[in-house]
């Protein structure tokens, strides 16, 4: 069993962090809010296999030997240059099947706090072409280039902006692609 390598990251009381079963593919996502209550999103490059040219939150796949918390910290650092400080709450657990041939994935998405210069994220420019901060008036943009009915990122950001626990129940999606 993997152990967390981030003892400095605070996980709020009651936040569920699943432990993947052997053979399960997992991904994590992090919704990051700025001091104005806007959510950070980055636009995936048009040549990405999954969700090309779509707005996305910070996140990625859990690698062998990692916990979900390890992956959250790694992805925040890799995709933004920021440091994960706190996992405030679980926004949703999702099961989905991508169109990349890797089958069913499980995803845990969290509202998190980070340390770093939020005005200057260090994007992975080979994977992302832009970034922006999304307030309530900007939410429709999160649906750009998404398949009809595939609004997980939009829904996660809505849940984070409303900061209401339990807004998104456990979801099963097989129509992602």
Buried (B, 14 or more C-beta within 10 A) or exposed (E): EBEBEBEEBBBBEEBEBBEBEEEEBBBBBBBBBEEEEBBBBBBBBEEBEBBEBBBBBBBBBBEEEBBBBBBBBBBBBBBBBBBBBBBBBBBBBBBBBBEEEEEEBBBBBBBBBBEBEBEEBEBEEEBBBEBBBBBEEBBEEBBEEBEEEBBBBBBBBBBBBEEEBEBBEEBEBEEBE
